Amino acid sequence: PKKTWELALDRVLAGLEQTKDKQRPVEVNLDPPPILYADHDAILVVFMGPPQFKPIPGSSLLFATNTNWPVVMDPKGGRAYLLDDGSWLTAPDVMKGPWTAATKLPDDLYRLPDDDNWARVKKNVPGHLPAVMPTVFVKDQPSELVLTEGDPQLVMVPGTSLFYVRNTSSDLFLDVTSGSYYLLASGRWFAAPALSGPWTAATKTLPADFAKIPIDSPKADVLASVAGTPQAEEAVLMAS
């Protein structure tokens, strides 16, 4: 071509032939992961499988290799240490806890290697005591944490039997018709009679009112994950 043309993505998508027989079915695991709930300060530490530790060069300490959290083990003292937002938490057992604020750190934490790998950790030694001690959830598989700032605050979705919870960063809804909570996580829907669970797969059994969420709603983004909506069809086209 001797000339370049620029087309709006919306125009390209509108011009595509939307035929279901051309969409390849994709098998997706809809089983719910562990879903945890807290209405106060809490953090979720996820290990990919059983915790694995390796020695820190020039130190008696070990560091966790299969999590993205700074977790250090002190074999001498028999305790684990977790860095959370400038504060150190400690527990006698990584998986079981109980986690408390660390008032004293192992001496070797002050002698970490002087390289970029440890720069952020060294910057937070000795750190500070947490203003509020968070609840620490530790899992050895991908999990979800639903966190609200206090009791759930419900906001009605006009034209539906749905309410969304506004004091959380999660896409969390209450359907007053069934009395069930619905959570969108990683593109999949899950339902539970209470925030404490038990959670079950709900992607294929989502109430019809979810498709009626107004496009100017603060929660309109979830329409791309509601089967049958134009937003969901467009998401399939863009993913294809």
One Martini backbone bead per residue (centre of mass of N, CA, C, O) as a GRO file, in nm:
protein
  240
    1PRO     BB    1   0.096   0.036   0.020
    2LYS     BB    2   0.083   0.403  -0.025
    3LYS     BB    3  -0.139   0.414   0.206
    4THR     BB    4  -0.274   0.522   0.512
    5TRP     BB    5  -0.522   0.390   0.732
    6GLU     BB    6  -0.766   0.509   0.969
    7LEU     BB    7  -0.956   0.321   1.210
    8ALA     BB    8  -1.203   0.265   1.408
    9LEU     BB    9  -1.264   0.012   1.616
   10ASP     BB   10  -1.575   0.027   1.617
   11ARG     BB   11  -1.601  -0.003   1.305
   12VAL     BB   12  -1.472  -0.278   1.279
   13LEU     BB   13  -1.661  -0.434   1.468
   14ALA     BB   14  -1.928  -0.361   1.318
   15GLY     BB   15  -1.819  -0.513   1.042
   16LEU     BB   16  -1.836  -0.774   1.168
   17GLU     BB   17  -1.922  -1.104   1.154
   18GLN     BB   18  -2.169  -1.226   1.384
   19THR     BB   19  -2.097  -1.560   1.421
   20LYS     BB   20  -2.116  -1.837   1.619
   21ASP     BB   21  -1.972  -2.057   1.428
   22LYS     BB   22  -1.686  -1.881   1.450
   23GLN     BB   23  -1.677  -1.951   1.749
   24ARG     BB   24  -1.461  -2.075   1.969
   25PRO     BB   25  -1.468  -2.289   2.208
   26VAL     BB   26  -1.399  -2.242   2.566
   27GLU     BB   27  -1.259  -2.394   2.828
   28VAL     BB   28  -1.375  -2.314   3.161
   29ASN     BB   29  -1.306  -2.274   3.490
   30LEU     BB   30  -1.585  -2.223   3.726
   31ASP     BB   31  -1.462  -2.274   3.979
   32PRO     BB   32  -1.418  -2.174   4.288
   33PRO     BB   33  -1.222  -2.012   4.468
   34PRO     BB   34  -1.095  -1.898   4.732
   35ILE     BB   35  -1.321  -1.695   4.936
   36LEU     BB   36  -1.266  -1.399   5.110
   37TYR     BB   37  -1.374  -1.214   5.412
   38ALA     BB   38  -1.369  -0.856   5.504
   39ASP     BB   39  -1.446  -0.550   5.725
   40HIS     BB   40  -1.131  -0.504   5.735
   41ASP     BB   41  -0.819  -0.517   5.774
   42ALA     BB   42  -0.658  -0.697   5.497
   43ILE     BB   43  -0.461  -0.977   5.376
   44LEU     BB   44  -0.322  -1.158   5.085
   45VAL     BB   45  -0.128  -1.456   5.082
   46VAL     BB   46   0.026  -1.612   4.797
   47PHE     BB   47   0.103  -1.939   4.722
   48MET     BB   48   0.258  -2.160   4.485
   49GLY     BB   49   0.205  -2.361   4.691
   50PRO     BB   50   0.418  -2.462   4.888
   51PRO     BB   51   0.638  -2.323   5.071
   52GLN     BB   52   0.945  -2.168   4.952
   53PHE     BB   53   1.296  -2.177   5.044
   54LYS     BB   54   1.590  -1.962   5.048
   55PRO     BB   55   1.889  -1.850   5.086
   56ILE     BB   56   2.056  -1.578   5.209
   57PRO     BB   57   2.320  -1.425   5.133
   58GLY     BB   58   2.509  -1.404   5.419
   59SER     BB   59   2.278  -1.571   5.579
   60SER     BB   60   2.039  -1.733   5.804
   61LEU     BB   61   1.823  -1.667   5.613
   62LEU     BB   62   1.502  -1.696   5.453
   63PHE     BB   63   1.327  -1.695   5.133
   64ALA     BB   64   1.052  -1.656   4.947
   65THR     BB   65   0.981  -1.781   4.602
   66ASN     BB   66   0.633  -1.834   4.578
   67THR     BB   67   0.598  -1.512   4.621
   68ASN     BB   68   0.515  -1.148   4.618
   69TRP     BB   69   0.603  -1.152   4.910
   70PRO     BB   70   0.784  -1.050   5.185
   71VAL     BB   71   0.935  -1.351   5.307
   72VAL     BB   72   1.084  -1.448   5.620
   73MET     BB   73   1.309  -1.688   5.765
   74ASP     BB   74   1.393  -1.796   6.107
   75PRO     BB   75   1.546  -2.073   6.219
   76LYS     BB   76   1.636  -1.992   6.503
   77GLY     BB   77   1.346  -1.866   6.599
   78GLY     BB   78   1.096  -1.990   6.437
   79ARG     BB   79   1.018  -1.745   6.230
   80ALA     BB   80   0.808  -1.534   6.050
   81TYR     BB   81   0.835  -1.262   5.801
   82LEU     BB   82   0.625  -0.975   5.709
   83LEU     BB   83   0.588  -0.733   5.458
   84ASP     BB   84   0.361  -0.443   5.527
   85ASP     BB   85   0.367  -0.132   5.456
   86GLY     BB   86   0.638  -0.099   5.657
   87SER     BB   87   0.555  -0.360   5.812
   88TRP     BB   88   0.607  -0.611   6.060
   89LEU     BB   89   0.526  -0.951   6.059
   90THR     BB   90   0.453  -1.238   6.277
   91ALA     BB   91   0.512  -1.608   6.285
   92PRO     BB   92   0.535  -1.953   6.360
   93ASP     BB   93   0.341  -1.990   6.097
   94VAL     BB   94   0.280  -1.929   5.779
   95MET     BB   95  -0.011  -2.066   5.740
   96LYS     BB   96  -0.139  -2.047   6.053
   97GLY     BB   97   0.012  -1.885   6.250
   98PRO     BB   98  -0.017  -1.616   6.421
   99TRP     BB   99  -0.040  -1.276   6.343
  100THR     BB  100   0.193  -1.019   6.438
  101ALA     BB  101   0.357  -0.769   6.558
  102ALA     BB  102   0.688  -0.672   6.513
  103THR     BB  103   0.923  -0.569   6.771
  104LYS     BB  104   1.147  -0.777   6.657
  105LEU     BB  105   1.435  -0.836   6.468
  106PRO     BB  106   1.652  -0.993   6.305
  107ASP     BB  107   1.979  -0.922   6.266
  108ASP     BB  108   2.005  -1.012   5.954
  109LEU     BB  109   1.813  -0.785   5.839
  110TYR     BB  110   2.058  -0.568   5.866
  111ARG     BB  111   2.236  -0.780   5.649
  112LEU     BB  112   2.164  -0.740   5.366
  113PRO     BB  113   2.208  -0.735   5.056
  114ASP     BB  114   2.371  -0.494   4.831
  115ASP     BB  115   2.095  -0.491   4.631
  116ASP     BB  116   1.812  -0.464   4.437
  117ASN     BB  117   1.653  -0.708   4.560
  118TRP     BB  118   1.675  -0.552   4.870
  119ALA     BB  119   1.596  -0.250   4.878
  120ARG     BB  120   1.300  -0.244   4.990
  121VAL     BB  121   1.359  -0.396   5.251
  122LYS     BB  122   1.588  -0.218   5.367
  123LYS     BB  123   1.406   0.040   5.381
  124ASN     BB  124   1.216  -0.141   5.610
  125VAL     BB  125   1.462  -0.124   5.819
  126PRO     BB  126   1.260  -0.164   6.084
  127GLY     BB  127   1.028   0.009   6.057
  128HIS     BB  128   0.677  -0.009   6.156
  129LEU     BB  129   0.409  -0.002   6.327
  130PRO     BB  130   0.096  -0.076   6.294
  131ALA     BB  131  -0.191   0.098   6.324
  132VAL     BB  132  -0.328  -0.169   6.206
  133MET     BB  133  -0.403  -0.493   6.250
  134PRO     BB  134  -0.413  -0.723   6.022
  135THR     BB  135  -0.556  -0.961   5.849
  136VAL     BB  136  -0.410  -1.284   5.768
  137PHE     BB  137  -0.409  -1.444   5.461
  138VAL     BB  138  -0.315  -1.787   5.373
  139LYS     BB  139  -0.229  -1.931   5.054
  140ASP     BB  140  -0.163  -2.221   4.809
  141GLN     BB  141  -0.364  -2.058   4.613
  142PRO     BB  142  -0.565  -1.910   4.420
  143SER     BB  143  -0.730  -1.612   4.542
  144GLU     BB  144  -0.993  -1.424   4.712
  145LEU     BB  145  -1.048  -1.081   4.829
  146VAL     BB  146  -1.308  -0.942   5.023
  147LEU     BB  147  -1.324  -0.586   5.088
  148THR     BB  148  -1.464  -0.392   5.345
  149GLU     BB  149  -1.559  -0.075   5.488
  150GLY     BB  150  -1.722  -0.240   5.665
  151ASP     BB  151  -2.022  -0.252   5.615
  152PRO     BB  152  -2.221  -0.299   5.369
  153GLN     BB  153  -2.293  -0.072   5.095
  154LEU     BB  154  -2.596  -0.010   4.937
  155VAL     BB  155  -2.680   0.022   4.581
  156MET     BB  156  -2.907   0.090   4.357
  157VAL     BB  157  -3.017  -0.055   4.052
  158PRO     BB  158  -3.183   0.061   3.812
  159GLY     BB  159  -3.436  -0.162   3.698
  160THR     BB  160  -3.363  -0.361   3.940
  161SER     BB  161  -3.276  -0.622   4.195
  162LEU     BB  162  -3.010  -0.461   4.241
  163PHE     BB  163  -2.709  -0.435   4.437
  164TYR     BB  164  -2.427  -0.248   4.519
  165VAL     BB  165  -2.106  -0.241   4.657
  166ARG     BB  166  -1.925   0.059   4.744
  167ASN     BB  167  -1.709  -0.042   4.990
  168THR     BB  168  -1.545  -0.166   4.732
  169SER     BB  169  -1.328  -0.305   4.475
  170SER     BB  170  -1.536  -0.499   4.413
  171ASP     BB  171  -1.768  -0.695   4.222
  172LEU     BB  172  -2.053  -0.643   4.420
  173PHE     BB  173  -2.369  -0.815   4.474
  174LEU     BB  174  -2.730  -0.785   4.537
  175ASP     BB  175  -3.008  -1.010   4.523
  176VAL     BB  176  -3.327  -0.968   4.645
  177THR     BB  177  -3.478  -1.210   4.528
  178SER     BB  178  -3.260  -1.437   4.641
  179GLY     BB  179  -3.032  -1.325   4.853
  180SER     BB  180  -2.773  -1.302   4.677
  181TYR     BB  181  -2.443  -1.300   4.613
  182TYR     BB  182  -2.226  -1.133   4.366
  183LEU     BB  183  -1.913  -1.223   4.200
  184LEU     BB  184  -1.649  -1.068   4.018
  185ALA     BB  185  -1.376  -1.289   3.903
  186SER     BB  186  -1.185  -1.326   3.643
  187GLY     BB  187  -1.463  -1.335   3.458
  188ARG     BB  188  -1.625  -1.462   3.701
  189TRP     BB  189  -1.909  -1.602   3.859
  190PHE     BB  190  -2.035  -1.576   4.200
  191ALA     BB  191  -2.224  -1.739   4.468
  192ALA     BB  192  -2.397  -1.638   4.783
  193PRO     BB  193  -2.578  -1.617   5.085
  194ALA     BB  194  -2.296  -1.507   5.191
  195LEU     BB  195  -1.989  -1.363   5.242
  196SER     BB  196  -1.889  -1.639   5.386
  197GLY     BB  197  -2.071  -1.829   5.236
  198PRO     BB  198  -2.088  -2.043   5.000
  199TRP     BB  199  -1.929  -2.067   4.690
  200THR     BB  200  -2.054  -2.054   4.351
  201ALA     BB  201  -2.122  -2.105   4.041
  202ALA     BB  202  -2.271  -1.825   3.806
  203THR     BB  203  -2.231  -1.772   3.498
  204LYS     BB  204  -2.490  -1.963   3.393
  205THR     BB  205  -2.698  -1.825   3.644
  206LEU     BB  206  -2.752  -1.540   3.587
  207PRO     BB  207  -2.941  -1.295   3.635
  208ALA     BB  208  -3.117  -1.097   3.411
  209ASP     BB  209  -3.058  -0.812   3.548
  210PHE     BB  210  -2.761  -0.774   3.458
  211ALA     BB  211  -2.843  -0.683   3.158
  212LYS     BB  212  -2.989  -0.404   3.293
  213ILE     BB  213  -2.753  -0.242   3.330
  214PRO     BB  214  -2.667   0.061   3.302
  215ILE     BB  215  -2.431   0.235   3.108
  216ASP     BB  216  -2.421   0.473   3.352
  217SER     BB  217  -2.313   0.293   3.553
  218PRO     BB  218  -2.062   0.228   3.782
  219LYS     BB  219  -2.113  -0.101   3.682
  220ALA     BB  220  -2.090  -0.135   3.358
  221ASP     BB  221  -1.831  -0.313   3.319
  222VAL     BB  222  -1.976  -0.598   3.370
  223LEU     BB  223  -2.118  -0.641   3.089
  224ALA     BB  224  -1.871  -0.798   2.956
  225SER     BB  225  -1.965  -1.053   3.172
  226VAL     BB  226  -2.254  -1.067   3.026
  227ALA     BB  227  -2.435  -1.268   2.869
  228GLY     BB  228  -2.573  -1.115   2.563
  229THR     BB  229  -2.431  -0.861   2.552
  230PRO     BB  230  -2.279  -0.627   2.363
  231GLN     BB  231  -2.025  -0.615   2.542
  232ALA     BB  232  -1.960  -0.921   2.529
  233GLU     BB  233  -1.941  -0.946   2.218
  234GLU     BB  234  -1.710  -0.742   2.190
  235ALA     BB  235  -1.508  -0.892   2.369
  236VAL     BB  236  -1.486  -1.138   2.182
  237LEU     BB  237  -1.385  -0.989   1.930
  238MET     BB  238  -1.129  -0.867   2.062
  239ALA     BB  239  -1.014  -1.154   2.153
  240SER     BB  240  -1.008  -1.255   1.832
   0.00000   0.00000   0.00000
